[in-house]
Amino acid sequence: MYFPIPLLATIIAIIACIYASYTDMNRGIIPNRLTFPLIGLGLVLNGFYAFLIGDIWYLILALIITGAIFGLGYLFWKMGAWAGGDVKLFTALAALLPFYPAIITYQFLNYTFPLEAAYPFPLTLIINSILSMLPFLLIYVLFVAMRTKPHLLGELLSPIKEWQKNLVTTLLITAAVTISVLIVQLINYPNLILYLILIYLLSFLISKLPNYVEAIIIAIAVIYSLYAYFQVTLIGIITLFVTLIVIGIVRKLLTSVSREALQDDYPLNELKEGMILAHKLYQINDKLEWDEKSFFTKIKETFASKDLTLISRPPGKLVISSLAAGLTKDDIKLLKKLLKEGKIKDQIRIKRGVPFAPSILIGLFISLFIGDLAFIIQQLLFNILY
């Protein structure tokens, strides 16, 4: 009797994401006239549904989940990862679909799809959208690199050239897995967390041994594994080897290659409103400095100094941010003033905008018809290890 309301909310969410993808790709914005009414409509629909089923907690939880998603989105916005339109679209989708809409179920490989995670549906949508961004970003970066910066293709594919290093790492991890399996069988305590801890510790310890000792241990462990579990070990080695290369390519994509492909230098007189700075500008010890450190570098410095603030900013006063909302007129005026004073150079690094709404649309379809990708990956790992 009440099924049509979640179904209606799902249809509205899909149509909204299609329109948001169109506007984001064509004009680089997700309009407020789309997201604000959707938030209100979602809350009204779920309020009406709560009244029909006689459960006020349904509406209360929907409000809490919507507020939590907005808070999470606001945090990403403050970090410069999302634009304001992305935050409002995710909030609208949370208001429309705070819980998993049971619009379709089917069996595949003895599993009932879609596979739901324990956390609320909007978090599944966010995770799937972010994971969907990777193939979209790869295609976009390849397109930009081939058109404007072809030298980046060599750097992107460098992990393939480093196949010998990846092969050694593959054999090292295979040896660690083999020894971990033997230890777990000996103590008779099968546990996924224990497996992962042992594999990590053994990989680390073996890699620190002298080269000839490391080679002997790896050779013995791998030969034993091939003798005892030939087919599984061979498939595992091939899979792990290919996975390491793919991870290397993805890492290049998300770091050096994407920085070069998706960033360009502009003279100050060519700056326009909405352009996104590649780096934040800080005043540190009476000097102006661009925060050009990568996220991974900041994490290392945070662990070394135990200062959590270093993840989001260096020690200093923020002058101009690199939020996804882009530069304002006042920001451009300030930059021109600083140039006249000789405090900055006449070359400002700007990020190319990558539309996120198409990934949200893909993430929505995956969430509705397949399930939570993170949960599915977890289940696959569990089945492989057990």
Secondary structure, DSSP 8 states (H G I E B T S, - for coil): --THHHHHHHHHHHHHHHHHHHHHHHHS---HHHHHHHHHHHHHHHHHHHHHHT-HHHHHHHHHHHHHHHHHHHHHHHTTSS-HHHHHHHHHHHHH-SS---S--EEETTEEESB--SS-HHHHHHHHHHHHHHHHHHHHHHHHHHHH-THHHHHHTHHHHTHHHHHHHHHHHHHHHHHHHHHHHHHT---HHHHHHHHHHHHHHHHTS-HHHHHHHHHHHHHHHHHHSHHHHHHHHHHHHHHHHHHHHHHHIIIIIHHHHTEEEE-GGG--TT-EESSEEEEETTEEEEE---HHHHHHHHHHHT-GGGGT--SSEEEE---TT---HHHHHHHHHHHHTTSS-S-EEEE-----HHHHHHHHHHHHHTB-HHHHHHHHHHHHH-
